[in-house]
Amino acid sequence: MWCRGKARPQNGGYGHPDHIQNHRVTMATRVDTGVSDQKYDALAAHASQSAGALTCSS
């Protein structure tokens, strides 16, 4: 890619419309509820998922 490192998307690295809207709603909610100074990470390593550490039941 000739432009690698030169072009930057306006909406982050991924830019999926659903993810952008999710971010907007989350940030607005955090401000409205007064927890805007807290940060929550919702990422988990693939190894944890593979080991069954994160499971969902319906």
Secondary structure, DSSP 8 states (H G I E B T S, - for coil): -TTTTT---TTTTT--HHHHHHHHHHHHHHHHHT-TT--------HHHHHTTSS----
